[in-house]
Amino acid sequence: WSVSAWCLFFSMLCVFSVAGAWQIYYRVADAPVSWGVSFYAATLIGILGILPITLNGIGIVELCQVTILSWQGLPVEKAILAAFLTRIMLVILTLPGGLLYLLDSFKAPREAID
């Protein structure tokens, strides 16, 4: 396979995994949403989340999620719950990596490898 084919494959794998995780969060929030909406939301919100408007897309991602879920006929309360579940899980899953990075930055600087 070429490099671009591998990039496309891993990009699609990422969208499928995010959409699958969101399906779990939506079920926990008692907000049944179709897989098509999850894929659409994962793609659109992923793109909007990386725009340098806010730190890590905080607020933008949740607003988009609530808007998309509300358009699907879900009550706003359930849409907000689903959006905050996704943010909380994202923080919980990425916090160990951030802490390890922070601890590693306190170590002595490494020497360049020739």
N, C-alpha and C positions, 0 to 999 in steps of 0.2 A: 504494500500500500504506500501511497505517497504521504508526505507530511500533512498536506491539507485534508486528505481523507481521514487520517488519524485525528486531526484537530476536530473535524466535523463529528466523528464518532464519539469522542470524549465530551464534546459540547452537548450532543444529544443525550448521552448517558447522564450528564449533570442535570439537564432539564427533566429527564424522566425521574431521577432520584428526588429532586426538589418537589416535583409534582406529586410523587408518591408520599413524601413526608407531609406535604400540605394536605393530602387526602386524609392522612391519619389525624392531623390537627383538626380538620374540619369535622371529622366524625366525633372526636372528643368534645368539640364545641356544639355537637348536635346540629351541625350545619351541612346537610348533605349537598354536595356540589359534584357535577359531572367531571369526568376525567378531562374532557375537552376544555372546560373552564380552567381546570388546574394547570393544564399545559399552557394555555393562553396567558394566564396570570403569572406563572413561573417565568415565562419568557419576557413578557412586558415588564414585570416588576424587577426582574434581574437586570434588564437594560437600564431602567430608571434608577435602580439602586446604586449603580456604579457612577452615575453622574456626580460631579464634584459640587453638589449643592449643599449637602449636609454630611456630617461624619457618618460613614457607613450607611448612608441612605436612611438614617433614623427619621421617622416621621413621613418621609416620602413613600417608603415601602408600605407602611401601615395604611396611609391614606389611600394608596392605589388598591390595596387588598380590600379595604372596607368598601371602596367605591365599586369595584368589580363584583364583590359578593352581594352588595345591595342591589345592583342591577339584575342579579340572578333571583331576586325576590326574597333574600334572607333578611330577617330583622336586623337593624343596625347593631343591636346589642350582641347578637351572635357573631356578626361580622367583626366587631371590635374584639371580641373574645378570641376568635380564630387568629386575627392579626397579632394580638399580643402573645398568644401561645407560640406562634412562629418566631417572634422576636426573642422571647424568653428562652426557647430551645436553642436558637442560634447563639445567644450569649453563653448559655451553659456549655454548649459543645465547643465553642471557640475559646473560652476562658482559660482552660489549661494550656493551650498553645501560646496564648498571650503572656501568661505568667512565666512559662518556660523561656520565652523570648526575653522577657524583662530580666529574669534571673541570669540569663546568659550574657546580657549586656553589661552586667556588673563585673564580669570576669575581666582579667587583664587582656588588653588588645592582642590579637593574634598576629603573628608575623606573616608577611606575604610569602607565599610559596613560589619559588622561581621555576 
